[in-house]
Amino acid sequence: MTYVPRLQTAYEESIRAKLIEAYGYSNPHQIPRLEKVTLNMGVGQAVGDKKVLDLAYDAMTQISGQKPVTTYARKSIAGFRLREGMPIGCMVTLRRAKMYEFLDRLVALVLPRVRDFRGINRKAFDGNGNYTMGLTEQLVFPELNPDKFTRPQGMNLTFVTSAKTDDEARTLLELFGMPFKAAPEKSGAA
C-alpha cells in the first residue's frame, strides 16, 4: 500500500464535494485542483559570495525534499555588478504527493511560526486562479538548523491551481486550510 498525504485524501473525500456544492459544477473536470507549488529563492548576495548560493541551495533541498534548479541572470545590470548567465538563485517545483505534503507542513507548522502573523493576503491572486506569497525568513521551517543557516533569506511560494477565477482558487485554498486574513466588512450606504 502506497502512502497518500493527508491533504490529498481530504481533497478527494470532502473538499471536492464542498466545491461542487459551492459552485455547482456539472463536470468533474471543472472542479478546481492544486496543480503544483513552486518555491523560488532569489539570492542577490550570490554576486559577491558563491557560498551564499550554496547555503540557499542546501536550505531549499531540506525544505522541499528534492534538488532545486539553479536560476541564472537573464541580462546584465551594471549597477548590481550582475552579468548575464551568473547564478543568482534556485527554485523547485513540487507536484503530486510532495506538493500536498509541503502544503500540509506550510499550513500546520510553518505559518503559525511566523512572527506577528495575522493571516496571508487575500488579494495576491493573478486573475487566473494562481496565488503567490512571500516568506521573509526561511528559518520558520522546522527542518532547518538555525546554527547552519545564520543569514536571513526569504522565498516566494506560488500555488498554481486549475481554477478559472480567483474566488474559486481562494475557496480551494481556504478549504486546504490556508489562513487568509478576514474579508473586509462592507458597510451599506443608507
MODELLER restraints for C-alpha pairs under 7 A, 6 or more apart:
rsr = mdl.restraints
at = mdl.atoms
rsr.add(forms.Gaussian(group=physical.xy_distance, feature=features.Distance(at['CA:4:A'], at['CA:97:A']), mean=6.89, stdev=0.5))
rsr.add(forms.Gaussian(group=physical.xy_distance, feature=features.Distance(at['CA:5:A'], at['CA:97:A']), mean=6.19, stdev=0.5))
rsr.add(forms.Gaussian(group=physical.xy_distance, feature=features.Distance(at['CA:5:A'], at['CA:100:A']), mean=6.26, stdev=0.5))
rsr.add(forms.Gaussian(group=physical.xy_distance, feature=features.Distance(at['CA:5:A'], at['CA:101:A']), mean=5.91, stdev=0.5))
rsr.add(forms.Gaussian(group=physical.xy_distance, feature=features.Distance(at['CA:7:A'], at['CA:100:A']), mean=5.86, stdev=0.5))
rsr.add(forms.Gaussian(group=physical.xy_distance, feature=features.Distance(at['CA:7:A'], at['CA:104:A']), mean=6.50, stdev=0.5))
rsr.add(forms.Gaussian(group=physical.xy_distance, feature=features.Distance(at['CA:7:A'], at['CA:176:A']), mean=6.95, stdev=0.5))
rsr.add(forms.Gaussian(group=physical.xy_distance, feature=features.Distance(at['CA:8:A'], at['CA:100:A']), mean=6.07, stdev=0.5))
rsr.add(forms.Gaussian(group=physical.xy_distance, feature=features.Distance(at['CA:15:A'], at['CA:175:A']), mean=6.35, stdev=0.5))
rsr.add(forms.Gaussian(group=physical.xy_distance, feature=features.Distance(at['CA:16:A'], at['CA:31:A']), mean=6.82, stdev=0.5))
rsr.add(forms.Gaussian(group=physical.xy_distance, feature=features.Distance(at['CA:19:A'], at['CA:31:A']), mean=6.89, stdev=0.5))
rsr.add(forms.Gaussian(group=physical.xy_distance, feature=features.Distance(at['CA:20:A'], at['CA:31:A']), mean=7.00, stdev=0.5))
rsr.add(forms.Gaussian(group=physical.xy_distance, feature=features.Distance(at['CA:25:A'], at['CA:31:A']), mean=6.58, stdev=0.5))
rsr.add(forms.Gaussian(group=physical.xy_distance, feature=features.Distance(at['CA:32:A'], at['CA:161:A']), mean=6.57, stdev=0.5))
rsr.add(forms.Gaussian(group=physical.xy_distance, feature=features.Distance(at['CA:32:A'], at['CA:162:A']), mean=5.03, stdev=0.5))
rsr.add(forms.Gaussian(group=physical.xy_distance, feature=features.Distance(at['CA:32:A'], at['CA:163:A']), mean=4.58, stdev=0.5))
rsr.add(forms.Gaussian(group=physical.xy_distance, feature=features.Distance(at['CA:33:A'], at['CA:161:A']), mean=5.56, stdev=0.5))
rsr.add(forms.Gaussian(group=physical.xy_distance, feature=features.Distance(at['CA:33:A'], at['CA:162:A']), mean=5.49, stdev=0.5))
rsr.add(forms.Gaussian(group=physical.xy_distance, feature=features.Distance(at['CA:33:A'], at['CA:163:A']), mean=6.95, stdev=0.5))
rsr.add(forms.Gaussian(group=physical.xy_distance, feature=features.Distance(at['CA:34:A'], at['CA:160:A']), mean=6.16, stdev=0.5))
rsr.add(forms.Gaussian(group=physical.xy_distance, feature=features.Distance(at['CA:34:A'], at['CA:161:A']), mean=4.41, stdev=0.5))
rsr.add(forms.Gaussian(group=physical.xy_distance, feature=features.Distance(at['CA:34:A'], at['CA:162:A']), mean=6.54, stdev=0.5))
rsr.add(forms.Gaussian(group=physical.xy_distance, feature=features.Distance(at['CA:35:A'], at['CA:95:A']), mean=6.70, stdev=0.5))
rsr.add(forms.Gaussian(group=physical.xy_distance, feature=features.Distance(at['CA:35:A'], at['CA:160:A']), mean=5.59, stdev=0.5))
rsr.add(forms.Gaussian(group=physical.xy_distance, feature=features.Distance(at['CA:35:A'], at['CA:161:A']), mean=5.22, stdev=0.5))
rsr.add(forms.Gaussian(group=physical.xy_distance, feature=features.Distance(at['CA:35:A'], at['CA:162:A']), mean=6.61, stdev=0.5))
rsr.add(forms.Gaussian(group=physical.xy_distance, feature=features.Distance(at['CA:36:A'], at['CA:93:A']), mean=6.72, stdev=0.5))
rsr.add(forms.Gaussian(group=physical.xy_distance, feature=features.Distance(at['CA:36:A'], at['CA:94:A']), mean=5.65, stdev=0.5))
rsr.add(forms.Gaussian(group=physical.xy_distance, feature=features.Distance(at['CA:36:A'], at['CA:95:A']), mean=4.84, stdev=0.5))
rsr.add(forms.Gaussian(group=physical.xy_distance, feature=features.Distance(at['CA:36:A'], at['CA:99:A']), mean=6.42, stdev=0.5))
rsr.add(forms.Gaussian(group=physical.xy_distance, feature=features.Distance(at['CA:36:A'], at['CA:159:A']), mean=6.18, stdev=0.5))
rsr.add(forms.Gaussian(group=physical.xy_distance, feature=features.Distance(at['CA:36:A'], at['CA:160:A']), mean=5.34, stdev=0.5))
rsr.add(forms.Gaussian(group=physical.xy_distance, feature=features.Distance(at['CA:37:A'], at['CA:93:A']), mean=5.82, stdev=0.5))
rsr.add(forms.Gaussian(group=physical.xy_distance, feature=features.Distance(at['CA:37:A'], at['CA:94:A']), mean=5.15, stdev=0.5))
rsr.add(forms.Gaussian(group=physical.xy_distance, feature=features.Distance(at['CA:37:A'], at['CA:95:A']), mean=6.66, stdev=0.5))
rsr.add(forms.Gaussian(group=physical.xy_distance, feature=features.Distance(at['CA:37:A'], at['CA:99:A']), mean=6.09, stdev=0.5))
rsr.add(forms.Gaussian(group=physical.xy_distance, feature=features.Distance(at['CA:37:A'], at['CA:157:A']), mean=6.90, stdev=0.5))
rsr.add(forms.Gaussian(group=physical.xy_distance, feature=features.Distance(at['CA:37:A'], at['CA:158:A']), mean=5.59, stdev=0.5))
rsr.add(forms.Gaussian(group=physical.xy_distance, feature=features.Distance(at['CA:37:A'], at['CA:159:A']), mean=4.69, stdev=0.5))
rsr.add(forms.Gaussian(group=physical.xy_distance, feature=features.Distance(at['CA:37:A'], at['CA:160:A']), mean=6.20, stdev=0.5))
rsr.add(forms.Gaussian(group=physical.xy_distance, feature=features.Distance(at['CA:38:A'], at['CA:92:A']), mean=5.72, stdev=0.5))
rsr.add(forms.Gaussian(group=physical.xy_distance, feature=features.Distance(at['CA:38:A'], at['CA:93:A']), mean=4.41, stdev=0.5))
rsr.add(forms.Gaussian(group=physical.xy_distance, feature=features.Distance(at['CA:38:A'], at['CA:94:A']), mean=6.18, stdev=0.5))
rsr.add(forms.Gaussian(group=physical.xy_distance, feature=features.Distance(at['CA:38:A'], at['CA:157:A']), mean=5.68, stdev=0.5))
rsr.add(forms.Gaussian(group=physical.xy_distance, feature=features.Distance(at['CA:38:A'], at['CA:158:A']), mean=5.07, stdev=0.5))
rsr.add(forms.Gaussian(group=physical.xy_distance, feature=features.Distance(at['CA:38:A'], at['CA:159:A']), mean=6.66, stdev=0.5))
rsr.add(forms.Gaussian(group=physical.xy_distance, feature=features.Distance(at['CA:39:A'], at['CA:91:A']), mean=5.47, stdev=0.5))
rsr.add(forms.Gaussian(group=physical.xy_distance, feature=features.Distance(at['CA:39:A'], at['CA:92:A']), mean=5.20, stdev=0.5))
rsr.add(forms.Gaussian(group=physical.xy_distance, feature=features.Distance(at['CA:39:A'], at['CA:93:A']), mean=6.41, stdev=0.5))
rsr.add(forms.Gaussian(group=physical.xy_distance, feature=features.Distance(at['CA:39:A'], at['CA:155:A']), mean=6.87, stdev=0.5))
rsr.add(forms.Gaussian(group=physical.xy_distance, feature=features.Distance(at['CA:39:A'], at['CA:156:A']), mean=5.82, stdev=0.5))
rsr.add(forms.Gaussian(group=physical.xy_distance, feature=features.Distance(at['CA:39:A'], at['CA:157:A']), mean=4.77, stdev=0.5))
rsr.add(forms.Gaussian(group=physical.xy_distance, feature=features.Distance(at['CA:39:A'], at['CA:158:A']), mean=6.64, stdev=0.5))
rsr.add(forms.Gaussian(group=physical.xy_distance, feature=features.Distance(at['CA:40:A'], at['CA:90:A']), mean=6.06, stdev=0.5))
rsr.add(forms.Gaussian(group=physical.xy_distance, feature=features.Distance(at['CA:40:A'], at['CA:91:A']), mean=4.30, stdev=0.5))
rsr.add(forms.Gaussian(group=physical.xy_distance, feature=features.Distance(at['CA:40:A'], at['CA:92:A']), mean=6.61, stdev=0.5))
rsr.add(forms.Gaussian(group=physical.xy_distance, feature=features.Distance(at['CA:40:A'], at['CA:155:A']), mean=5.64, stdev=0.5))
rsr.add(forms.Gaussian(group=physical.xy_distance, feature=features.Distance(at['CA:40:A'], at['CA:156:A']), mean=5.15, stdev=0.5))
rsr.add(forms.Gaussian(group=physical.xy_distance, feature=features.Distance(at['CA:40:A'], at['CA:157:A']), mean=6.51, stdev=0.5))
rsr.add(forms.Gaussian(group=physical.xy_distance, feature=features.Distance(at['CA:41:A'], at['CA:89:A']), mean=5.52, stdev=0.5))
rsr.add(forms.Gaussian(group=physical.xy_distance, feature=features.Distance(at['CA:41:A'], at['CA:90:A']), mean=5.41, stdev=0.5))
rsr.add(forms.Gaussian(group=physical.xy_distance, feature=features.Distance(at['CA:41:A'], at['CA:91:A']), mean=6.10, stdev=0.5))
rsr.add(forms.Gaussian(group=physical.xy_distance, feature=features.Distance(at['CA:41:A'], at['CA:154:A']), mean=6.67, stdev=0.5))
rsr.add(forms.Gaussian(group=physical.xy_distance, feature=features.Distance(at['CA:41:A'], at['CA:155:A']), mean=4.60, stdev=0.5))
rsr.add(forms.Gaussian(group=physical.xy_distance, feature=features.Distance(at['CA:41:A'], at['CA:156:A']), mean=6.45, stdev=0.5))
rsr.add(forms.Gaussian(group=physical.xy_distance, feature=features.Distance(at['CA:42:A'], at['CA:88:A']), mean=6.15, stdev=0.5))
rsr.add(forms.Gaussian(group=physical.xy_distance, feature=features.Distance(at['CA:42:A'], at['CA:89:A']), mean=4.31, stdev=0.5))
rsr.add(forms.Gaussian(group=physical.xy_distance, feature=features.Distance(at['CA:42:A'], at['CA:90:A']), mean=6.62, stdev=0.5))
rsr.add(forms.Gaussian(group=physical.xy_distance, feature=features.Distance(at['CA:43:A'], at['CA:53:A']), mean=6.36, stdev=0.5))
rsr.add(forms.Gaussian(group=physical.xy_distance, feature=features.Distance(at['CA:43:A'], at['CA:88:A']), mean=5.38, stdev=0.5))
rsr.add(forms.Gaussian(group=physical.xy_distance, feature=features.Distance(at['CA:43:A'], at['CA:89:A']), mean=4.95, stdev=0.5))
rsr.add(forms.Gaussian(group=physical.xy_distance, feature=features.Distance(at['CA:44:A'], at['CA:88:A']), mean=6.20, stdev=0.5))
rsr.add(forms.Gaussian(group=physical.xy_distance, feature=features.Distance(at['CA:45:A'], at['CA:52:A']), mean=6.70, stdev=0.5))
rsr.add(forms.Gaussian(group=physical.xy_distance, feature=features.Distance(at['CA:46:A'], at['CA:52:A']), mean=5.60, stdev=0.5))
rsr.add(forms.Gaussian(group=physical.xy_distance, feature=features.Distance(at['CA:46:A'], at['CA:53:A']), mean=5.41, stdev=0.5))
rsr.add(forms.Gaussian(group=physical.xy_distance, feature=features.Distance(at['CA:46:A'], at['CA:88:A']), mean=5.77, stdev=0.5))
rsr.add(forms.Gaussian(group=physical.xy_distance, feature=features.Distance(at['CA:47:A'], at['CA:82:A']), mean=6.59, stdev=0.5))
rsr.add(forms.Gaussian(group=physical.xy_distance, feature=features.Distance(at['CA:47:A'], at['CA:88:A']), mean=6.88, stdev=0.5))
rsr.add(forms.Gaussian(group=physical.xy_distance, feature=features.Distance(at['CA:53:A'], at['CA:89:A']), mean=6.59, stdev=0.5))
rsr.add(forms.Gaussian(group=physical.xy_distance, feature=features.Distance(at['CA:57:A'], at['CA:68:A']), mean=6.69, stdev=0.5))
rsr.add(forms.Gaussian(group=physical.xy_distance, feature=features.Distance(at['CA:57:A'], at['CA:90:A']), mean=6.43, stdev=0.5))
rsr.add(forms.Gaussian(group=physical.xy_distance, feature=features.Distance(at['CA:59:A'], at['CA:144:A']), mean=6.79, stdev=0.5))
rsr.add(forms.Gaussian(group=physical.xy_distance, feature=features.Distance(at['CA:60:A'], at['CA:68:A']), mean=6.61, stdev=0.5))
rsr.add(forms.Gaussian(group=physical.xy_distance, feature=features.Distance(at['CA:61:A'], at['CA:67:A']), mean=5.24, stdev=0.5))
rsr.add(forms.Gaussian(group=physical.xy_distance, feature=features.Distance(at['CA:61:A'], at['CA:68:A']), mean=6.28, stdev=0.5))
rsr.add(forms.Gaussian(group=physical.xy_distance, feature=features.Distance(at['CA:62:A'], at['CA:143:A']), mean=6.68, stdev=0.5))
rsr.add(forms.Gaussian(group=physical.xy_distance, feature=features.Distance(at['CA:62:A'], at['CA:144:A']), mean=6.98, stdev=0.5))
rsr.add(forms.Gaussian(group=physical.xy_distance, feature=features.Distance(at['CA:63:A'], at['CA:141:A']), mean=6.94, stdev=0.5))
rsr.add(forms.Gaussian(group=physical.xy_distance, feature=features.Distance(at['CA:63:A'], at['CA:143:A']), mean=6.72, stdev=0.5))
rsr.add(forms.Gaussian(group=physical.xy_distance, feature=features.Distance(at['CA:68:A'], at['CA:90:A']), mean=5.92, stdev=0.5))
rsr.add(forms.Gaussian(group=physical.xy_distance, feature=features.Distance(at['CA:68:A'], at['CA:91:A']), mean=5.26, stdev=0.5))
rsr.add(forms.Gaussian(group=physical.xy_distance, feature=features.Distance(at['CA:68:A'], at['CA:92:A']), mean=4.81, stdev=0.5))
rsr.add(forms.Gaussian(group=physical.xy_distance, feature=features.Distance(at['CA:69:A'], at['CA:90:A']), mean=5.38, stdev=0.5))
rsr.add(forms.Gaussian(group=physical.xy_distance, feature=features.Distance(at['CA:69:A'], at['CA:91:A']), mean=5.36, stdev=0.5))
rsr.add(forms.Gaussian(group=physical.xy_distance, feature=features.Distance(at['CA:69:A'], at['CA:92:A']), mean=6.35, stdev=0.5))
rsr.add(forms.Gaussian(group=physical.xy_distance, feature=features.Distance(at['CA:70:A'], at['CA:87:A']), mean=6.55, stdev=0.5))
rsr.add(forms.Gaussian(group=physical.xy_distance, feature=features.Distance(at['CA:70:A'], at['CA:89:A']), mean=5.82, stdev=0.5))
rsr.add(forms.Gaussian(group=physical.xy_distance, feature=features.Distance(at['CA:70:A'], at['CA:90:A']), mean=4.29, stdev=0.5))
rsr.add(forms.Gaussian(group=physical.xy_distance, feature=features.Distance(at['CA:70:A'], at['CA:91:A']), mean=6.58, stdev=0.5))
rsr.add(forms.Gaussian(group=physical.xy_distance, feature=features.Distance(at['CA:71:A'], at['CA:87:A']), mean=5.80, stdev=0.5))
rsr.add(forms.Gaussian(group=physical.xy_distance, feature=features.Distance(at['CA:71:A'], at['CA:88:A']), mean=6.00, stdev=0.5))
rsr.add(forms.Gaussian(group=physical.xy_distance, feature=features.Distance(at['CA:71:A'], at['CA:89:A']), mean=5.02, stdev=0.5))
rsr.add(forms.Gaussian(group=physical.xy_distance, feature=features.Distance(at['CA:71:A'], at['CA:90:A']), mean=5.14, stdev=0.5))
rsr.add(forms.Gaussian(group=physical.xy_distance, feature=features.Distance(at['CA:71:A'], at['CA:91:A']), mean=6.99, stdev=0.5))
rsr.add(forms.Gaussian(group=physical.xy_distance, feature=features.Distance(at['CA:72:A'], at['CA:85:A']), mean=5.18, stdev=0.5))
rsr.add(forms.Gaussian(group=physical.xy_distance, feature=features.Distance(at['CA:72:A'], at['CA:86:A']), mean=5.27, stdev=0.5))
rsr.add(forms.Gaussian(group=physical.xy_distance, feature=features.Distance(at['CA:72:A'], at['CA:87:A']), mean=4.31, stdev=0.5))
rsr.add(forms.Gaussian(group=physical.xy_distance, feature=features.Distance(at['CA:72:A'], at['CA:88:A']), mean=5.47, stdev=0.5))
rsr.add(forms.Gaussian(group=physical.xy_distance, feature=features.Distance(at['CA:72:A'], at['CA:89:A']), mean=6.90, stdev=0.5))
rsr.add(forms.Gaussian(group=physical.xy_distance, feature=features.Distance(at['CA:73:A'], at['CA:83:A']), mean=6.91, stdev=0.5))
rsr.add(forms.Gaussian(group=physical.xy_distance, feature=features.Distance(at['CA:73:A'], at['CA:84:A']), mean=5.11, stdev=0.5))
rsr.add(forms.Gaussian(group=physical.xy_distance, feature=features.Distance(at['CA:73:A'], at['CA:85:A']), mean=5.03, stdev=0.5))
rsr.add(forms.Gaussian(group=physical.xy_distance, feature=features.Distance(at['CA:73:A'], at['CA:86:A']), mean=5.38, stdev=0.5))
rsr.add(forms.Gaussian(group=physical.xy_distance, feature=features.Distance(at['CA:73:A'], at['CA:87:A']), mean=6.38, stdev=0.5))
rsr.add(forms.Gaussian(group=physical.xy_distance, feature=features.Distance(at['CA:73:A'], at['CA:88:A']), mean=6.27, stdev=0.5))
rsr.add(forms.Gaussian(group=physical.xy_distance, feature=features.Distance(at['CA:74:A'], at['CA:84:A']), mean=5.35, stdev=0.5))
rsr.add(forms.Gaussian(group=physical.xy_distance, feature=features.Distance(at['CA:74:A'], at['CA:85:A']), mean=6.29, stdev=0.5))
rsr.add(forms.Gaussian(group=physical.xy_distance, feature=features.Distance(at['CA:75:A'], at['CA:83:A']), mean=6.51, stdev=0.5))
rsr.add(forms.Gaussian(group=physical.xy_distance, feature=features.Distance(at['CA:75:A'], at['CA:84:A']), mean=4.43, stdev=0.5))
rsr.add(forms.Gaussian(group=physical.xy_distance, feature=features.Distance(at['CA:76:A'], at['CA:82:A']), mean=5.31, stdev=0.5))
rsr.add(forms.Gaussian(group=physical.xy_distance, feature=features.Distance(at['CA:76:A'], at['CA:83:A']), mean=4.14, stdev=0.5))
rsr.add(forms.Gaussian(group=physical.xy_distance, feature=features.Distance(at['CA:76:A'], at['CA:84:A']), mean=4.63, stdev=0.5))
rsr.add(forms.Gaussian(group=physical.xy_distance, feature=features.Distance(at['CA:77:A'], at['CA:83:A']), mean=6.45, stdev=0.5))
rsr.add(forms.Gaussian(group=physical.xy_distance, feature=features.Distance(at['CA:107:A'], at['CA:177:A']), mean=6.40, stdev=0.5))
rsr.add(forms.Gaussian(group=physical.xy_distance, feature=features.Distance(at['CA:107:A'], at['CA:178:A']), mean=5.98, stdev=0.5))
rsr.add(forms.Gaussian(group=physical.xy_distance, feature=features.Distance(at['CA:110:A'], at['CA:140:A']), mean=5.54, stdev=0.5))
rsr.add(forms.Gaussian(group=physical.xy_distance, feature=features.Distance(at['CA:110:A'], at['CA:141:A']), mean=5.52, stdev=0.5))
rsr.add(forms.Gaussian(group=physical.xy_distance, feature=features.Distance(at['CA:113:A'], at['CA:140:A']), mean=5.77, stdev=0.5))
rsr.add(forms.Gaussian(group=physical.xy_distance, feature=features.Distance(at['CA:114:A'], at['CA:140:A']), mean=6.24, stdev=0.5))
rsr.add(forms.Gaussian(group=physical.xy_distance, feature=features.Distance(at['CA:118:A'], at['CA:181:A']), mean=6.66, stdev=0.5))
rsr.add(forms.Gaussian(group=physical.xy_distance, feature=features.Distance(at['CA:119:A'], at['CA:179:A']), mean=5.24, stdev=0.5))
rsr.add(forms.Gaussian(group=physical.xy_distance, feature=features.Distance(at['CA:119:A'], at['CA:180:A']), mean=4.90, stdev=0.5))
rsr.add(forms.Gaussian(group=physical.xy_distance, feature=features.Distance(at['CA:119:A'], at['CA:181:A']), mean=4.49, stdev=0.5))
rsr.add(forms.Gaussian(group=physical.xy_distance, feature=features.Distance(at['CA:120:A'], at['CA:179:A']), mean=6.16, stdev=0.5))
rsr.add(forms.Gaussian(group=physical.xy_distance, feature=features.Distance(at['CA:120:A'], at['CA:180:A']), mean=4.67, stdev=0.5))
rsr.add(forms.Gaussian(group=physical.xy_distance, feature=features.Distance(at['CA:120:A'], at['CA:181:A']), mean=5.62, stdev=0.5))
rsr.add(forms.Gaussian(group=physical.xy_distance, feature=features.Distance(at['CA:121:A'], at['CA:180:A']), mean=6.08, stdev=0.5))
rsr.add(forms.Gaussian(group=physical.xy_distance, feature=features.Distance(at['CA:121:A'], at['CA:181:A']), mean=6.08, stdev=0.5))
rsr.add(forms.Gaussian(group=physical.xy_distance, feature=features.Distance(at['CA:122:A'], at['CA:180:A']), mean=5.74, stdev=0.5))
rsr.add(forms.Gaussian(group=physical.xy_distance, feature=features.Distance(at['CA:122:A'], at['CA:181:A']), mean=6.29, stdev=0.5))
rsr.add(forms.Gaussian(group=physical.xy_distance, feature=features.Distance(at['CA:124:A'], at['CA:131:A']), mean=5.85, stdev=0.5))
rsr.add(forms.Gaussian(group=physical.xy_distance, feature=features.Distance(at['CA:124:A'], at['CA:132:A']), mean=5.95, stdev=0.5))
rsr.add(forms.Gaussian(group=physical.xy_distance, feature=features.Distance(at['CA:124:A'], at['CA:133:A']), mean=6.97, stdev=0.5))
rsr.add(forms.Gaussian(group=physical.xy_distance, feature=features.Distance(at['CA:125:A'], at['CA:131:A']), mean=4.55, stdev=0.5))
rsr.add(forms.Gaussian(group=physical.xy_distance, feature=features.Distance(at['CA:125:A'], at['CA:132:A']), mean=6.60, stdev=0.5))
rsr.add(forms.Gaussian(group=physical.xy_distance, feature=features.Distance(at['CA:125:A'], at['CA:166:A']), mean=6.15, stdev=0.5))
rsr.add(forms.Gaussian(group=physical.xy_distance, feature=features.Distance(at['CA:127:A'], at['CA:165:A']), mean=6.50, stdev=0.5))
rsr.add(forms.Gaussian(group=physical.xy_distance, feature=features.Distance(at['CA:127:A'], at['CA:166:A']), mean=5.78, stdev=0.5))
rsr.add(forms.Gaussian(group=physical.xy_distance, feature=features.Distance(at['CA:128:A'], at['CA:164:A']), mean=5.81, stdev=0.5))
rsr.add(forms.Gaussian(group=physical.xy_distance, feature=features.Distance(at['CA:128:A'], at['CA:165:A']), mean=5.68, stdev=0.5))
rsr.add(forms.Gaussian(group=physical.xy_distance, feature=features.Distance(at['CA:128:A'], at['CA:166:A']), mean=6.29, stdev=0.5))
rsr.add(forms.Gaussian(group=physical.xy_distance, feature=features.Distance(at['CA:129:A'], at['CA:161:A']), mean=5.97, stdev=0.5))
rsr.add(forms.Gaussian(group=physical.xy_distance, feature=features.Distance(at['CA:129:A'], at['CA:162:A']), mean=6.98, stdev=0.5))
rsr.add(forms.Gaussian(group=physical.xy_distance, feature=features.Distance(at['CA:129:A'], at['CA:163:A']), mean=5.13, stdev=0.5))
rsr.add(forms.Gaussian(group=physical.xy_distance, feature=features.Distance(at['CA:129:A'], at['CA:164:A']), mean=5.82, stdev=0.5))
rsr.add(forms.Gaussian(group=physical.xy_distance, feature=features.Distance(at['CA:129:A'], at['CA:165:A']), mean=5.11, stdev=0.5))
rsr.add(forms.Gaussian(group=physical.xy_distance, feature=features.Distance(at['CA:129:A'], at['CA:166:A']), mean=4.41, stdev=0.5))
rsr.add(forms.Gaussian(group=physical.xy_distance, feature=features.Distance(at['CA:129:A'], at['CA:169:A']), mean=5.03, stdev=0.5))
rsr.add(forms.Gaussian(group=physical.xy_distance, feature=features.Distance(at['CA:130:A'], at['CA:159:A']), mean=5.72, stdev=0.5))
rsr.add(forms.Gaussian(group=physical.xy_distance, feature=features.Distance(at['CA:130:A'], at['CA:160:A']), mean=4.72, stdev=0.5))
rsr.add(forms.Gaussian(group=physical.xy_distance, feature=features.Distance(at['CA:130:A'], at['CA:161:A']), mean=5.69, stdev=0.5))
rsr.add(forms.Gaussian(group=physical.xy_distance, feature=features.Distance(at['CA:131:A'], at['CA:158:A']), mean=5.64, stdev=0.5))
rsr.add(forms.Gaussian(group=physical.xy_distance, feature=features.Distance(at['CA:131:A'], at['CA:159:A']), mean=5.10, stdev=0.5))
rsr.add(forms.Gaussian(group=physical.xy_distance, feature=features.Distance(at['CA:131:A'], at['CA:160:A']), mean=6.66, stdev=0.5))
rsr.add(forms.Gaussian(group=physical.xy_distance, feature=features.Distance(at['CA:132:A'], at['CA:157:A']), mean=5.62, stdev=0.5))
rsr.add(forms.Gaussian(group=physical.xy_distance, feature=features.Distance(at['CA:132:A'], at['CA:158:A']), mean=4.27, stdev=0.5))
rsr.add(forms.Gaussian(group=physical.xy_distance, feature=features.Distance(at['CA:132:A'], at['CA:159:A']), mean=6.27, stdev=0.5))
rsr.add(forms.Gaussian(group=physical.xy_distance, feature=features.Distance(at['CA:133:A'], at['CA:156:A']), mean=5.81, stdev=0.5))
rsr.add(forms.Gaussian(group=physical.xy_distance, feature=features.Distance(at['CA:133:A'], at['CA:157:A']), mean=5.33, stdev=0.5))
rsr.add(forms.Gaussian(group=physical.xy_distance, feature=features.Distance(at['CA:133:A'], at['CA:158:A']), mean=6.49, stdev=0.5))
rsr.add(forms.Gaussian(group=physical.xy_distance, feature=features.Distance(at['CA:134:A'], at['CA:155:A']), mean=5.74, stdev=0.5))
rsr.add(forms.Gaussian(group=physical.xy_distance, feature=features.Distance(at['CA:134:A'], at['CA:156:A']), mean=4.32, stdev=0.5))
rsr.add(forms.Gaussian(group=physical.xy_distance, feature=features.Distance(at['CA:134:A'], at['CA:157:A']), mean=6.01, stdev=0.5))
rsr.add(forms.Gaussian(group=physical.xy_distance, feature=features.Distance(at['CA:135:A'], at['CA:154:A']), mean=5.36, stdev=0.5))
rsr.add(forms.Gaussian(group=physical.xy_distance, feature=features.Distance(at['CA:135:A'], at['CA:155:A']), mean=5.36, stdev=0.5))
rsr.add(forms.Gaussian(group=physical.xy_distance, feature=features.Distance(at['CA:135:A'], at['CA:156:A']), mean=6.30, stdev=0.5))
rsr.add(forms.Gaussian(group=physical.xy_distance, feature=features.Distance(at['CA:136:A'], at['CA:153:A']), mean=6.63, stdev=0.5))
rsr.add(forms.Gaussian(group=physical.xy_distance, feature=features.Distance(at['CA:136:A'], at['CA:154:A']), mean=4.16, stdev=0.5))
rsr.add(forms.Gaussian(group=physical.xy_distance, feature=features.Distance(at['CA:136:A'], at['CA:155:A']), mean=6.60, stdev=0.5))
rsr.add(forms.Gaussian(group=physical.xy_distance, feature=features.Distance(at['CA:137:A'], at['CA:152:A']), mean=5.77, stdev=0.5))
rsr.add(forms.Gaussian(group=physical.xy_distance, feature=features.Distance(at['CA:137:A'], at['CA:153:A']), mean=5.47, stdev=0.5))
rsr.add(forms.Gaussian(group=physical.xy_distance, feature=features.Distance(at['CA:137:A'], at['CA:154:A']), mean=4.85, stdev=0.5))
rsr.add(forms.Gaussian(group=physical.xy_distance, feature=features.Distance(at['CA:138:A'], at['CA:152:A']), mean=6.93, stdev=0.5))
rsr.add(forms.Gaussian(group=physical.xy_distance, feature=features.Distance(at['CA:138:A'], at['CA:153:A']), mean=5.72, stdev=0.5))
rsr.add(forms.Gaussian(group=physical.xy_distance, feature=features.Distance(at['CA:138:A'], at['CA:154:A']), mean=5.66, stdev=0.5))
rsr.add(forms.Gaussian(group=physical.xy_distance, feature=features.Distance(at['CA:139:A'], at['CA:146:A']), mean=6.62, stdev=0.5))
rsr.add(forms.Gaussian(group=physical.xy_distance, feature=features.Distance(at['CA:161:A'], at['CA:169:A']), mean=6.62, stdev=0.5))
rsr.add(forms.Gaussian(group=physical.xy_distance, feature=features.Distance(at['CA:163:A'], at['CA:169:A']), mean=5.38, stdev=0.5))
